[in-house]
Amino acid sequence: IPKVKVEVLTGSEDAERVAGLIAESARTGQIGDGKVWVTAVDRAIRIRTGEMGDDAL
């Protein structure tokens, strides 16, 4: 089964809703539908501007 990795960053207040929407949209009931992980991101930096935290997202 071919695989693809998709990464999405969102604010923690939206994480569960976004994960649920992805799971609902991807579900076909067939082997290979995939998995969703929700993990914390401790820090983000936008290299071009130096913005940090939520501003970098």
mmCIF entry with sequence, helices, sheets and N, C-alpha, C, O atoms, coordinates in Angstrom:
data_MODEL
# 
_entry.id   MODEL 
# 
_entity.id                         1 
_entity.type                       polymer 
_entity.pdbx_number_of_molecules   1 
# 
_entity_poly.entity_id                      1 
_entity_poly.type                           'polypeptide(L)' 
_entity_poly.nstd_linkage                   no 
_entity_poly.nstd_monomer                   no 
_entity_poly.pdbx_seq_one_letter_code       IPKVKVEVLTGSEDAERVAGLIAESARTGQIGDGKVWVTAVDRAIRIRTGEMGDDAL 
_entity_poly.pdbx_seq_one_letter_code_can   IPKVKVEVLTGSEDAERVAGLIAESARTGQIGDGKVWVTAVDRAIRIRTGEMGDDAL 
_entity_poly.pdbx_strand_id                 A 
# 
loop_
_entity_poly_seq.entity_id 
_entity_poly_seq.num 
_entity_poly_seq.mon_id 
_entity_poly_seq.hetero 
1 1  ILE n 
1 2  PRO n 
1 3  LYS n 
1 4  VAL n 
1 5  LYS n 
1 6  VAL n 
1 7  GLU n 
1 8  VAL n 
1 9  LEU n 
1 10 THR n 
1 11 GLY n 
1 12 SER n 
1 13 GLU n 
1 14 ASP n 
1 15 ALA n 
1 16 GLU n 
1 17 ARG n 
1 18 VAL n 
1 19 ALA n 
1 20 GLY n 
1 21 LEU n 
1 22 ILE n 
1 23 ALA n 
1 24 GLU n 
1 25 SER n 
1 26 ALA n 
1 27 ARG n 
1 28 THR n 
1 29 GLY n 
1 30 GLN n 
1 31 ILE n 
1 32 GLY n 
1 33 ASP n 
1 34 GLY n 
1 35 LYS n 
1 36 VAL n 
1 37 TRP n 
1 38 VAL n 
1 39 THR n 
1 40 ALA n 
1 41 VAL n 
1 42 ASP n 
1 43 ARG n 
1 44 ALA n 
1 45 ILE n 
1 46 ARG n 
1 47 ILE n 
1 48 ARG n 
1 49 THR n 
1 50 GLY n 
1 51 GLU n 
1 52 MET n 
1 53 GLY n 
1 54 ASP n 
1 55 ASP n 
1 56 ALA n 
1 57 LEU n 
# 
_struct_asym.id          A 
_struct_asym.entity_id   1 
# 
loop_
_struct_conf.conf_type_id 
_struct_conf.id 
_struct_conf.pdbx_PDB_helix_id 
_struct_conf.beg_label_comp_id 
_struct_conf.beg_label_asym_id 
_struct_conf.beg_label_seq_id 
_struct_conf.pdbx_beg_PDB_ins_code 
_struct_conf.end_label_comp_id 
_struct_conf.end_label_asym_id 
_struct_conf.end_label_seq_id 
_struct_conf.pdbx_end_PDB_ins_code 
_struct_conf.beg_auth_comp_id 
_struct_conf.beg_auth_asym_id 
_struct_conf.beg_auth_seq_id 
_struct_conf.end_auth_comp_id 
_struct_conf.end_auth_asym_id 
_struct_conf.end_auth_seq_id 
_struct_conf.pdbx_PDB_helix_class 
_struct_conf.details 
_struct_conf.pdbx_PDB_helix_length 
HELX_P HELX_P1 AA1 SER A 12 ? ASP A 14 ? SER A 12 ASP A 14 5 ? 3  
HELX_P HELX_P2 AA2 ALA A 15 ? ALA A 26 ? ALA A 15 ALA A 26 1 ? 12 
HELX_P HELX_P3 AA3 GLY A 53 ? ALA A 56 ? GLY A 53 ALA A 56 5 ? 4  
# 
_struct_conf_type.id          HELX_P 
_struct_conf_type.criteria    ? 
_struct_conf_type.reference   ? 
# 
loop_
_atom_site.group_PDB 
_atom_site.id 
_atom_site.type_symbol 
_atom_site.label_atom_id 
_atom_site.label_alt_id 
_atom_site.label_comp_id 
_atom_site.label_asym_id 
_atom_site.label_entity_id 
_atom_site.label_seq_id 
_atom_site.pdbx_PDB_ins_code 
_atom_site.Cartn_x 
_atom_site.Cartn_y 
_atom_site.Cartn_z 
_atom_site.occupancy 
_atom_site.B_iso_or_equiv 
_atom_site.pdbx_formal_charge 
_atom_site.auth_seq_id 
_atom_site.auth_comp_id 
_atom_site.auth_asym_id 
_atom_site.auth_atom_id 
_atom_site.pdbx_PDB_model_num 
ATOM 1   N N  . ILE A 1 1  ? 0.853   -1.177 0.000  1.00 0.00 ? 1  ILE A N  1 
ATOM 2   C CA . ILE A 1 1  ? 0.000   0.000  0.000  1.00 0.00 ? 1  ILE A CA 1 
ATOM 3   C C  . ILE A 1 1  ? 0.897   1.237  0.000  1.00 0.00 ? 1  ILE A C  1 
ATOM 4   O O  . ILE A 1 1  ? 1.707   1.396  0.914  1.00 0.00 ? 1  ILE A O  1 
ATOM 5   N N  . PRO A 1 2  ? 0.779   2.116  -0.994 1.00 0.00 ? 2  PRO A N  1 
ATOM 6   C CA . PRO A 1 2  ? 1.554   3.357  -1.011 1.00 0.00 ? 2  PRO A CA 1 
ATOM 7   C C  . PRO A 1 2  ? 1.192   4.229  0.189  1.00 0.00 ? 2  PRO A C  1 
ATOM 8   O O  . PRO A 1 2  ? 0.043   4.248  0.631  1.00 0.00 ? 2  PRO A O  1 
ATOM 9   N N  . LYS A 1 3  ? 2.166   4.937  0.698  1.00 0.00 ? 3  LYS A N  1 
ATOM 10  C CA . LYS A 1 3  ? 1.956   5.775  1.881  1.00 0.00 ? 3  LYS A CA 1 
ATOM 11  C C  . LYS A 1 3  ? 2.266   7.226  1.554  1.00 0.00 ? 3  LYS A C  1 
ATOM 12  O O  . LYS A 1 3  ? 3.053   7.510  0.651  1.00 0.00 ? 3  LYS A O  1 
ATOM 13  N N  . VAL A 1 4  ? 1.656   8.130  2.276  1.00 0.00 ? 4  VAL A N  1 
ATOM 14  C CA . VAL A 1 4  ? 1.945   9.552  2.203  1.00 0.00 ? 4  VAL A CA 1 
ATOM 15  C C  . VAL A 1 4  ? 1.861   10.107 3.617  1.00 0.00 ? 4  VAL A C  1 
ATOM 16  O O  . VAL A 1 4  ? 1.050   9.645  4.419  1.00 0.00 ? 4  VAL A O  1 
ATOM 17  N N  . LYS A 1 5  ? 2.684   11.081 3.922  1.00 0.00 ? 5  LYS A N  1 
ATOM 18  C CA . LYS A 1 5  ? 2.657   11.714 5.240  1.00 0.00 ? 5  LYS A CA 1 
ATOM 19  C C  . LYS A 1 5  ? 2.197   13.153 5.058  1.00 0.00 ? 5  LYS A C  1 
ATOM 20  O O  . LYS A 1 5  ? 2.727   13.883 4.220  1.00 0.00 ? 5  LYS A O  1 
ATOM 21  N N  . VAL A 1 6  ? 1.208   13.555 5.848  1.00 0.00 ? 6  VAL A N  1 
ATOM 22  C CA . VAL A 1 6  ? 0.690   14.915 5.828  1.00 0.00 ? 6  VAL A CA 1 
ATOM 23  C C  . VAL A 1 6  ? 0.867   15.489 7.224  1.00 0.00 ? 6  VAL A C  1 
ATOM 24  O O  . VAL A 1 6  ? 0.488   14.853 8.207  1.00 0.00 ? 6  VAL A O  1 
ATOM 25  N N  . GLU A 1 7  ? 1.434   16.677 7.321  1.00 0.00 ? 7  GLU A N  1 
ATOM 26  C CA . GLU A 1 7  ? 1.586   17.328 8.622  1.00 0.00 ? 7  GLU A CA 1 
ATOM 27  C C  . GLU A 1 7  ? 0.768   18.610 8.627  1.00 0.00 ? 7  GLU A C  1 
ATOM 28  O O  . GLU A 1 7  ? 0.793   19.380 7.667  1.00 0.00 ? 7  GLU A O  1 
ATOM 29  N N  . VAL A 1 8  ? 0.039   18.831 9.724  1.00 0.00 ? 8  VAL A N  1 
ATOM 30  C CA . VAL A 1 8  ? -0.790  20.015 9.888  1.00 0.00 ? 8  VAL A CA 1 
ATOM 31  C C  . VAL A 1 8  ? -0.475  20.624 11.241 1.00 0.00 ? 8  VAL A C  1 
ATOM 32  O O  . VAL A 1 8  ? -0.441  19.917 12.247 1.00 0.00 ? 8  VAL A O  1 
ATOM 33  N N  . LEU A 1 9  ? -0.246  21.919 11.276 1.00 0.00 ? 9  LEU A N  1 
ATOM 34  C CA . LEU A 1 9  ? -0.071  22.624 12.545 1.00 0.00 ? 9  LEU A CA 1 
ATOM 35  C C  . LEU A 1 9  ? -1.278  23.515 12.769 1.00 0.00 ? 9  LEU A C  1 
ATOM 36  O O  . LEU A 1 9  ? -1.721  24.221 11.863 1.00 0.00 ? 9  LEU A O  1 
ATOM 37  N N  . THR A 1 10 ? -1.805  23.474 13.984 1.00 0.00 ? 10 THR A N  1 
ATOM 38  C CA . THR A 1 10 ? -2.939  24.309 14.348 1.00 0.00 ? 10 THR A CA 1 
ATOM 39  C C  . THR A 1 10 ? -2.812  24.664 15.816 1.00 0.00 ? 10 THR A C  1 
ATOM 40  O O  . THR A 1 10 ? -2.061  24.025 16.554 1.00 0.00 ? 10 THR A O  1 
ATOM 41  N N  . GLY A 1 11 ? -3.533  25.661 16.233 1.00 0.00 ? 11 GLY A N  1 
ATOM 42  C CA . GLY A 1 11 ? -3.534  26.014 17.648 1.00 0.00 ? 11 GLY A CA 1 
ATOM 43  C C  . GLY A 1 11 ? -4.099  24.873 18.478 1.00 0.00 ? 11 GLY A C  1 
ATOM 44  O O  . GLY A 1 11 ? -4.931  24.102 18.000 1.00 0.00 ? 11 GLY A O  1 
ATOM 45  N N  . SER A 1 12 ? -3.645  24.766 19.723 1.00 0.00 ? 12 SER A N  1 
ATOM 46  C CA . SER A 1 12 ? -4.076  23.647 20.569 1.00 0.00 ? 12 SER A CA 1 
ATOM 47  C C  . SER A 1 12 ? -5.585  23.634 20.784 1.00 0.00 ? 12 SER A C  1 
ATOM 48  O O  . SER A 1 12 ? -6.172  22.572 20.990 1.00 0.00 ? 12 SER A O  1 
ATOM 49  N N  . GLU A 1 13 ? -6.212  24.799 20.738 1.00 0.00 ? 13 GLU A N  1 
ATOM 50  C CA . GLU A 1 13 ? -7.659  24.852 20.946 1.00 0.00 ? 13 GLU A CA 1 
ATOM 51  C C  . GLU A 1 13 ? -8.433  24.207 19.801 1.00 0.00 ? 13 GLU A C  1 
ATOM 52  O O  . GLU A 1 13 ? -9.590  23.825 19.982 1.00 0.00 ? 13 GLU A O  1 
ATOM 53  N N  . ASP A 1 14 ? -7.822  24.078 18.636 1.00 0.00 ? 14 ASP A N  1 
ATOM 54  C CA . ASP A 1 14 ? -8.487  23.481 17.471 1.00 0.00 ? 14 ASP A CA 1 
ATOM 55  C C  . ASP A 1 14 ? -8.014  22.066 17.158 1.00 0.00 ? 14 ASP A C  1 
ATOM 56  O O  . ASP A 1 14 ? -8.538  21.433 16.242 1.00 0.00 ? 14 ASP A O  1 
ATOM 57  N N  . ALA A 1 15 ? -7.032  21.558 17.902 1.00 0.00 ? 15 ALA A N  1 
ATOM 58  C CA . ALA A 1 15 ? -6.373  20.298 17.548 1.00 0.00 ? 15 ALA A CA 1 
ATOM 59  C C  . ALA A 1 15 ? -7.340  19.120 17.472 1.00 0.00 ? 15 ALA A C  1 
ATOM 60  O O  . ALA A 1 15 ? -7.306  18.366 16.499 1.00 0.00 ? 15 ALA A O  1 
ATOM 61  N N  . GLU A 1 16 ? -8.182  18.949 18.454 1.00 0.00 ? 16 GLU A N  1 
ATOM 62  C CA . GLU A 1 16 ? -9.098  17.795 18.456 1.00 0.00 ? 16 GLU A CA 1 
ATOM 63  C C  . GLU A 1 16 ? -10.100 17.883 17.315 1.00 0.00 ? 16 GLU A C  1 
ATOM 64  O O  . GLU A 1 16 ? -10.398 16.877 16.671 1.00 0.00 ? 16 GLU A O  1 
ATOM 65  N N  . ARG A 1 17 ? -10.618 19.073 17.060 1.00 0.00 ? 17 ARG A N  1 
ATOM 66  C CA . ARG A 1 17 ? -11.591 19.253 15.980 1.00 0.00 ? 17 ARG A CA 1 
ATOM 67  C C  . ARG A 1 17 ? -10.946 18.961 14.626 1.00 0.00 ? 17 ARG A C  1 
ATOM 68  O O  . ARG A 1 17 ? -11.531 18.269 13.793 1.00 0.00 ? 17 ARG A O  1 
ATOM 69  N N  . VAL A 1 18 ? -9.749  19.486 14.412 1.00 0.00 ? 18 VAL A N  1 
ATOM 70  C CA . VAL A 1 18 ? -9.050  19.267 13.145 1.00 0.00 ? 18 VAL A CA 1 
ATOM 71  C C  . VAL A 1 18 ? -8.717  17.785 12.964 1.00 0.00 ? 18 VAL A C  1 
ATOM 72  O O  . VAL A 1 18 ? -8.900  17.242 11.875 1.00 0.00 ? 18 VAL A O  1 
ATOM 73  N N  . ALA A 1 19 ? -8.234  17.131 14.012 1.00 0.00 ? 19 ALA A N  1 
ATOM 74  C CA . ALA A 1 19 ? -7.921  15.700 13.932 1.00 0.00 ? 19 ALA A CA 1 
ATOM 75  C C  . ALA A 1 19 ? -9.174  14.902 13.585 1.00 0.00 ? 19 ALA A C  1 
ATOM 76  O O  . ALA A 1 19 ? -9.117  13.981 12.770 1.00 0.00 ? 19 ALA A O  1 
ATOM 77  N N  . GLY A 1 20 ? -10.290 15.246 14.192 1.00 0.00 ? 20 GLY A N  1 
ATOM 78  C CA . GLY A 1 20 ? -11.547 14.559 13.901 1.00 0.00 ? 20 GLY A CA 1 
ATOM 79  C C  . GLY A 1 20 ? -11.998 14.760 12.467 1.00 0.00 ? 20 GLY A C  1 
ATOM 80  O O  . GLY A 1 20 ? -12.470 13.822 11.824 1.00 0.00 ? 20 GLY A O  1 
ATOM 81  N N  . LEU A 1 21 ? -11.854 15.982 11.960 1.00 0.00 ? 21 LEU A N  1 
ATOM 82  C CA . LEU A 1 21 ? -12.237 16.259 10.577 1.00 0.00 ? 21 LEU A CA 1 
ATOM 83  C C  . LEU A 1 21 ? -11.372 15.482 9.590  1.00 0.00 ? 21 LEU A C  1 
ATOM 84  O O  . LEU A 1 21 ? -11.871 14.954 8.596  1.00 0.00 ? 21 LEU A O  1 
ATOM 85  N N  . ILE A 1 22 ? -10.075 15.416 9.871  1.00 0.00 ? 22 ILE A N  1 
ATOM 86  C CA . ILE A 1 22 ? -9.179  14.652 9.000  1.00 0.00 ? 22 ILE A CA 1 
ATOM 87  C C  . ILE A 1 22 ? -9.561  13.177 9.023  1.00 0.00 ? 22 ILE A C  1 
ATOM 88  O O  . ILE A 1 22 ? -9.645  12.543 7.971  1.00 0.00 ? 22 ILE A O  1 
ATOM 89  N N  . ALA A 1 23 ? -9.793  12.629 10.208 1.00 0.00 ? 23 ALA A N  1 
ATOM 90  C CA . ALA A 1 23 ? -10.148 11.214 10.334 1.00 0.00 ? 23 ALA A CA 1 
ATOM 91  C C  . ALA A 1 23 ? -11.454 10.908 9.605  1.00 0.00 ? 23 ALA A C  1 
ATOM 92  O O  . ALA A 1 23 ? -11.551 9.900  8.904  1.00 0.00 ? 23 ALA A O  1 
ATOM 93  N N  . GLU A 1 24 ? -12.451 11.764 9.763  1.00 0.00 ? 24 GLU A N  1 
ATOM 94  C CA . GLU A 1 24 ? -13.738 11.554 9.086  1.00 0.00 ? 24 GLU A CA 1 
ATOM 95  C C  . GLU A 1 24 ? -13.578 11.611 7.572  1.00 0.00 ? 24 GLU A C  1 
ATOM 96  O O  . GLU A 1 24 ? -14.145 10.792 6.850  1.00 0.00 ? 24 GLU A O  1 
ATOM 97  N N  . SER A 1 25 ? -12.806 12.579 7.097  1.00 0.00 ? 25 SER A N  1 
ATOM 98  C CA . SER A 1 25 ? -12.639 12.771 5.653  1.00 0.00 ? 25 SER A CA 1 
ATOM 99  C C  . SER A 1 25 ? -11.845 11.649 5.004  1.00 0.00 ? 25 SER A C  1 
ATOM 100 O O  . SER A 1 25 ? -12.090 11.307 3.847  1.00 0.00 ? 25 SER A O  1 
ATOM 101 N N  . ALA A 1 26 ? -10.890 11.069 5.738  1.00 0.00 ? 26 ALA A N  1 
ATOM 102 C CA . ALA A 1 26 ? -10.008 10.045 5.170  1.00 0.00 ? 26 ALA A CA 1 
ATOM 103 C C  . ALA A 1 26 ? -10.574 8.636  5.289  1.00 0.00 ? 26 ALA A C  1 
ATOM 104 O O  . ALA A 1 26 ? -10.089 7.723  4.621  1.00 0.00 ? 26 ALA A O  1 
ATOM 105 N N  . ARG A 1 27 ? -11.586 8.442  6.121  1.00 0.00 ? 27 ARG A N  1 
ATOM 106 C CA . ARG A 1 27 ? -12.092 7.096  6.400  1.00 0.00 ? 27 ARG A CA 1 
ATOM 107 C C  . ARG A 1 27 ? -12.857 6.525  5.213  1.00 0.00 ? 27 ARG A C  1 
ATOM 108 O O  . ARG A 1 27 ? -13.850 7.092  4.757  1.00 0.00 ? 27 ARG A O  1 
ATOM 109 N N  . THR A 1 28 ? -12.363 5.382  4.724  1.00 0.00 ? 28 THR A N  1 
ATOM 110 C CA . THR A 1 28 ? -13.071 4.639  3.680  1.00 0.00 ? 28 THR A CA 1 
ATOM 111 C C  . THR A 1 28 ? -13.536 3.286  4.195  1.00 0.00 ? 28 THR A C  1 
ATOM 112 O O  . THR A 1 28 ? -14.366 2.625  3.572  1.00 0.00 ? 28 THR A O  1 
ATOM 113 N N  . GLY A 1 29 ? -12.982 2.873  5.358  1.00 0.00 ? 29 GLY A N  1 
ATOM 114 C CA . GLY A 1 29 ? -13.287 1.558  5.888  1.00 0.00 ? 29 GLY A CA 1 
ATOM 115 C C  . GLY A 1 29 ? -12.367 0.473  5.347  1.00 0.00 ? 29 GLY A C  1 
ATOM 116 O O  . GLY A 1 29 ? -12.525 -0.702 5.679  1.00 0.00 ? 29 GLY A O  1 
ATOM 117 N N  . GLN A 1 30 ? -11.417 0.862  4.523  1.00 0.00 ? 30 GLN A N  1 
ATOM 118 C CA . GLN A 1 30 ? -10.484 -0.087 3.922  1.00 0.00 ? 30 GLN A CA 1 
ATOM 119 C C  . GLN A 1 30 ? -9.145  -0.058 4.657  1.00 0.00 ? 30 GLN A C  1 
ATOM 120 O O  . GLN A 1 30 ? -8.796  0.940  5.287  1.00 0.00 ? 30 GLN A O  1 
ATOM 121 N N  . ILE A 1 31 ? -8.402  -1.158 4.570  1.00 0.00 ? 31 ILE A N  1 
ATOM 122 C CA . ILE A 1 31 ? -7.047  -1.192 5.111  1.00 0.00 ? 31 ILE A CA 1 
ATOM 123 C C  . ILE A 1 31 ? -6.240  -0.103 4.424  1.00 0.00 ? 31 ILE A C  1 
ATOM 124 O O  . ILE A 1 31 ? -6.306  0.058  3.206  1.00 0.00 ? 31 ILE A O  1 
ATOM 125 N N  . GLY A 1 32 ? -5.481  0.639  5.213  1.00 0.00 ? 32 GLY A N  1 
ATOM 126 C CA . GLY A 1 32 ? -4.653  1.704  4.654  1.00 0.00 ? 32 GLY A CA 1 
ATOM 127 C C  . GLY A 1 32 ? -5.234  3.090  4.811  1.00 0.00 ? 32 GLY A C  1 
ATOM 128 O O  . GLY A 1 32 ? -4.653  4.063  4.332  1.00 0.00 ? 32 GLY A O  1 
ATOM 129 N N  . ASP A 1 33 ? -6.392  3.197  5.485  1.00 0.00 ? 33 ASP A N  1 
ATOM 130 C CA . ASP A 1 33 ? -6.975  4.521  5.711  1.00 0.00 ? 33 ASP A CA 1 
ATOM 131 C C  . ASP A 1 33 ? -6.013  5.442  6.454  1.00 0.00 ? 33 ASP A C  1 
ATOM 132 O O  . ASP A 1 33 ? -6.047  6.657  6.257  1.00 0.00 ? 33 ASP A O  1 
ATOM 133 N N  . GLY A 1 34 ? -5.161  4.883  7.301  1.00 0.00 ? 34 GLY A N  1 
ATOM 134 C CA . GLY A 1 34 ? -4.147  5.690  7.970  1.00 0.00 ? 34 GLY A CA 1 
ATOM 135 C C  . GLY A 1 34 ? -4.424  5.903  9.438  1.00 0.00 ? 34 GLY A C  1 
ATOM 136 O O  . GLY A 1 34 ? -5.314  5.289  10.027 1.00 0.00 ? 34 GLY A O  1 
ATOM 137 N N  . LYS A 1 35 ? -3.640  6.787  10.005 1.00 0.00 ? 35 LYS A N  1 
ATOM 138 C CA . LYS A 1 35 ? -3.720  7.120  11.426 1.00 0.00 ? 35 LYS A CA 1 
ATOM 139 C C  . LYS A 1 35 ? -3.534  8.616  11.575 1.00 0.00 ? 35 LYS A C  1 
ATOM 140 O O  . LYS A 1 35 ? -2.968  9.272  10.700 1.00 0.00 ? 35 LYS A O  1 
ATOM 141 N N  . VAL A 1 36 ? -4.013  9.153  12.687 1.00 0.00 ? 36 VAL A N  1 
ATOM 142 C CA . VAL A 1 36 ? -3.816  10.562 13.022 1.00 0.00 ? 36 VAL A CA 1 
ATOM 143 C C  . VAL A 1 36 ? -3.147  10.612 14.382 1.00 0.00 ? 36 VAL A C  1 
ATOM 144 O O  . VAL A 1 36 ? -3.621  9.991  15.334 1.00 0.00 ? 36 VAL A O  1 
ATOM 145 N N  . TRP A 1 37 ? -2.046  11.347 14.481 1.00 0.00 ? 37 TRP A N  1 
ATOM 146 C CA . TRP A 1 37 ? -1.386  11.593 15.765 1.00 0.00 ? 37 TRP A CA 1 
ATOM 147 C C  . TRP A 1 37 ? -1.597  13.051 16.119 1.00 0.00 ? 37 TRP A C  1 
ATOM 148 O O  . TRP A 1 37 ? -1.543  13.923 15.252 1.00 0.00 ? 37 TRP A O  1 
ATOM 149 N N  . VAL A 1 38 ? -1.836  13.313 17.390 1.00 0.00 ? 38 VAL A N  1 
ATOM 150 C CA . VAL A 1 38 ? -1.901  14.681 17.896 1.00 0.00 ? 38 VAL A CA 1 
ATOM 151 C C  . VAL A 1 38 ? -0.767  14.819 18.898 1.00 0.00 ? 38 VAL A C  1 
ATOM 152 O O  . VAL A 1 38 ? -0.749  14.140 19.924 1.00 0.00 ? 38 VAL A O  1 
ATOM 153 N N  . THR A 1 39 ? 0.174   15.694 18.597 1.00 0.00 ? 39 THR A N  1 
ATOM 154 C CA . THR A 1 39 ? 1.315   15.906 19.481 1.00 0.00 ? 39 THR A CA 1 
ATOM 155 C C  . THR A 1 39 ? 1.525   17.395 19.695 1.00 0.00 ? 39 THR A C  1 
ATOM 156 O O  . THR A 1 39 ? 1.164   18.215 18.851 1.00 0.00 ? 39 THR A O  1 
ATOM 157 N N  . ALA A 1 40 ? 2.104   17.727 20.816 1.00 0.00 ? 40 ALA A N  1 
ATOM 158 C CA . ALA A 1 40 ? 2.395   19.127 21.127 1.00 0.00 ? 40 ALA A CA 1 
ATOM 159 C C  . ALA A 1 40 ? 3.643   19.581 20.378 1.00 0.00 ? 40 ALA A C  1 
ATOM 160 O O  . ALA A 1 40 ? 4.589   18.814 20.200 1.00 0.00 ? 40 ALA A O  1 
ATOM 161 N N  . VAL A 1 41 ? 3.631   20.817 19.951 1.00 0.00 ? 41 VAL A N  1 
ATOM 162 C CA . VAL A 1 41 ? 4.813   21.457 19.371 1.00 0.00 ? 41 VAL A CA 1 
ATOM 163 C C  . VAL A 1 41 ? 5.281   22.470 20.401 1.00 0.00 ? 41 VAL A C  1 
ATOM 164 O O  . VAL A 1 41 ? 4.564   23.419 20.720 1.00 0.00 ? 41 VAL A O  1 
ATOM 165 N N  . ASP A 1 42 ? 6.466   22.270 20.913 1.00 0.00 ? 42 ASP A N  1 
ATOM 166 C CA . ASP A 1 42 ? 6.973   23.142 21.972 1.00 0.00 ? 42 ASP A CA 1 
ATOM 167 C C  . ASP A 1 42 ? 7.295   24.540 21.481 1.00 0.00 ? 42 ASP A C  1 
ATOM 168 O O  . ASP A 1 42 ? 7.115   25.522 22.201 1.00 0.00 ? 42 ASP A O  1 
ATOM 169 N N  . ARG A 1 43 ? 7.773   24.621 20.249 1.00 0.00 ? 43 ARG A N  1 
ATOM 170 C CA . ARG A 1 43 ? 8.223   25.919 19.776 1.00 0.00 ? 43 ARG A CA 1 
ATOM 171 C C  . ARG A 1 43 ? 8.248   25.919 18.257 1.00 0.00 ? 43 ARG A C  1 
ATOM 172 O O  . ARG A 1 43 ? 8.599   24.913 17.640 1.00 0.00 ? 43 ARG A O  1 
ATOM 173 N N  . ALA A 1 44 ? 7.880   27.031 17.656 1.00 0.00 ? 44 ALA A N  1 
ATOM 174 C CA . ALA A 1 44 ? 7.951   27.187 16.206 1.00 0.00 ? 44 ALA A CA 1 
ATOM 175 C C  . ALA A 1 44 ? 8.633   28.513 15.901 1.00 0.00 ? 44 ALA A C  1 
ATOM 176 O O  . ALA A 1 44 ? 8.397   29.516 16.575 1.00 0.00 ? 44 ALA A O  1 
ATOM 177 N N  . ILE A 1 45 ? 9.475   28.507 14.887 1.00 0.00 ? 45 ILE A N  1 
ATOM 178 C CA . ILE A 1 45 ? 10.164  29.722 14.456 1.00 0.00 ? 45 ILE A CA 1 
ATOM 179 C C  . ILE A 1 45 ? 10.038  29.817 12.941 1.00 0.00 ? 45 ILE A C  1 
ATOM 180 O O  . ILE A 1 45 ? 10.371  28.875 12.223 1.00 0.00 ? 45 ILE A O  1 
ATOM 181 N N  . ARG A 1 46 ? 9.556   30.956 12.461 1.00 0.00 ? 46 ARG A N  1 
ATOM 182 C CA . ARG A 1 46 ? 9.544   31.200 11.014 1.00 0.00 ? 46 ARG A CA 1 
ATOM 183 C C  . ARG A 1 46 ? 10.909  31.782 10.667 1.00 0.00 ? 46 ARG A C  1 
ATOM 184 O O  . ARG A 1 46 ? 11.230  32.905 11.054 1.00 0.00 ? 46 ARG A O  1 
ATOM 185 N N  . ILE A 1 47 ? 11.694  31.026 9.951  1.00 0.00 ? 47 ILE A N  1 
ATOM 186 C CA . ILE A 1 47 ? 13.082  31.402 9.694  1.00 0.00 ? 47 ILE A CA 1 
ATOM 187 C C  . ILE A 1 47 ? 13.181  32.737 8.957  1.00 0.00 ? 47 ILE A C  1 
ATOM 188 O O  . ILE A 1 47 ? 14.017  33.571 9.303  1.00 0.00 ? 47 ILE A O  1 
ATOM 189 N N  . ARG A 1 48 ? 12.341  32.945 7.953  1.00 0.00 ? 48 ARG A N  1 
ATOM 190 C CA . ARG A 1 48 ? 12.430  34.151 7.128  1.00 0.00 ? 48 ARG A CA 1 
ATOM 191 C C  . ARG A 1 48 ? 12.283  35.428 7.935  1.00 0.00 ? 48 ARG A C  1 
ATOM 192 O O  . ARG A 1 48 ? 13.006  36.396 7.698  1.00 0.00 ? 48 ARG A O  1 
ATOM 193 N N  . THR A 1 49 ? 11.341  35.444 8.900  1.00 0.00 ? 49 THR A N  1 
ATOM 194 C CA . THR A 1 49 ? 11.039  36.675 9.635  1.00 0.00 ? 49 THR A CA 1 
ATOM 195 C C  . THR A 1 49 ? 11.521  36.659 11.076 1.00 0.00 ? 49 THR A C  1 
ATOM 196 O O  . THR A 1 49 ? 11.609  37.707 11.716 1.00 0.00 ? 49 THR A O  1 
ATOM 197 N N  . GLY A 1 50 ? 11.831  35.481 11.587 1.00 0.00 ? 50 GLY A N  1 
ATOM 198 C CA . GLY A 1 50 ? 12.219  35.381 12.988 1.00 0.00 ? 50 GLY A CA 1 
ATOM 199 C C  . GLY A 1 50 ? 11.035  35.318 13.934 1.00 0.00 ? 50 GLY A C  1 
ATOM 200 O O  . GLY A 1 50 ? 11.221  35.273 15.150 1.00 0.00 ? 50 GLY A O  1 
ATOM 201 N N  . GLU A 1 51 ? 9.806   35.314 13.396 1.00 0.00 ? 51 GLU A N  1 
ATOM 202 C CA . GLU A 1 51 ? 8.621   35.220 14.250 1.00 0.00 ? 51 GLU A CA 1 
ATOM 203 C C  . GLU A 1 51 ? 8.654   33.909 15.018 1.00 0.00 ? 51 GLU A C  1 
ATOM 204 O O  . GLU A 1 51 ? 9.161   32.896 14.536 1.00 0.00 ? 51 GLU A O  1 
ATOM 205 N N  . MET A 1 52 ? 8.098   33.952 16.234 1.00 0.00 ? 52 MET A N  1 
ATOM 206 C CA . MET A 1 52 ? 8.113   32.772 17.092 1.00 0.00 ? 52 MET A CA 1 
ATOM 207 C C  . MET A 1 52 ? 6.715   32.488 17.627 1.00 0.00 ? 52 MET A C  1 
ATOM 208 O O  . MET A 1 52 ? 5.847   33.360 17.639 1.00 0.00 ? 52 MET A O  1 
ATOM 209 N N  . GLY A 1 53 ? 6.517   31.247 18.070 1.00 0.00 ? 53 GLY A N  1 
ATOM 210 C CA . GLY A 1 53 ? 5.245   30.856 18.676 1.00 0.00 ? 53 GLY A CA 1 
ATOM 211 C C  . GLY A 1 53 ? 4.108   30.885 17.679 1.00 0.00 ? 53 GLY A C  1 
ATOM 212 O O  . GLY A 1 53 ? 4.290   30.557 16.506 1.00 0.00 ? 53 GLY A O  1 
ATOM 213 N N  . ASP A 1 54 ? 2.917   31.284 18.150 1.00 0.00 ? 54 ASP A N  1 
ATOM 214 C CA . ASP A 1 54 ? 1.735   31.320 17.288 1.00 0.00 ? 54 ASP A CA 1 
ATOM 215 C C  . ASP A 1 54 ? 1.926   32.232 16.084 1.00 0.00 ? 54 ASP A C  1 
ATOM 216 O O  . ASP A 1 54 ? 1.363   31.974 15.020 1.00 0.00 ? 54 ASP A O  1 
ATOM 217 N N  . ASP A 1 55 ? 2.715   33.300 16.237 1.00 0.00 ? 55 ASP A N  1 
ATOM 218 C CA . ASP A 1 55 ? 2.952   34.211 15.116 1.00 0.00 ? 55 ASP A CA 1 
ATOM 219 C C  . ASP A 1 55 ? 3.664   33.512 13.965 1.00 0.00 ? 55 ASP A C  1 
ATOM 220 O O  . ASP A 1 55 ? 3.517   33.912 12.810 1.00 0.00 ? 55 ASP A O  1 
ATOM 221 N N  . ALA A 1 56 ? 4.427   32.480 14.270 1.00 0.00 ? 56 ALA A N  1 
ATOM 222 C CA . ALA A 1 56 ? 5.154   31.746 13.234 1.00 0.00 ? 56 ALA A CA 1 
ATOM 223 C C  . ALA A 1 56 ? 4.251   30.801 12.460 1.00 0.00 ? 56 ALA A C  1 
ATOM 224 O O  . ALA A 1 56 ? 4.610   30.357 11.369 1.00 0.00 ? 56 ALA A O  1 
ATOM 225 N N  . LEU A 1 57 ? 3.087   30.490 13.007 1.00 0.00 ? 57 LEU A N  1 
ATOM 226 C CA . LEU A 1 57 ? 2.174   29.577 12.333 1.00 0.00 ? 57 LEU A CA 1 
ATOM 227 C C  . LEU A 1 57 ? 1.321   30.324 11.342 1.00 0.00 ? 57 LEU A C  1 
ATOM 228 O O  . LEU A 1 57 ? 0.483   29.722 10.671 1.00 0.00 ? 57 LEU A O  1 
# 
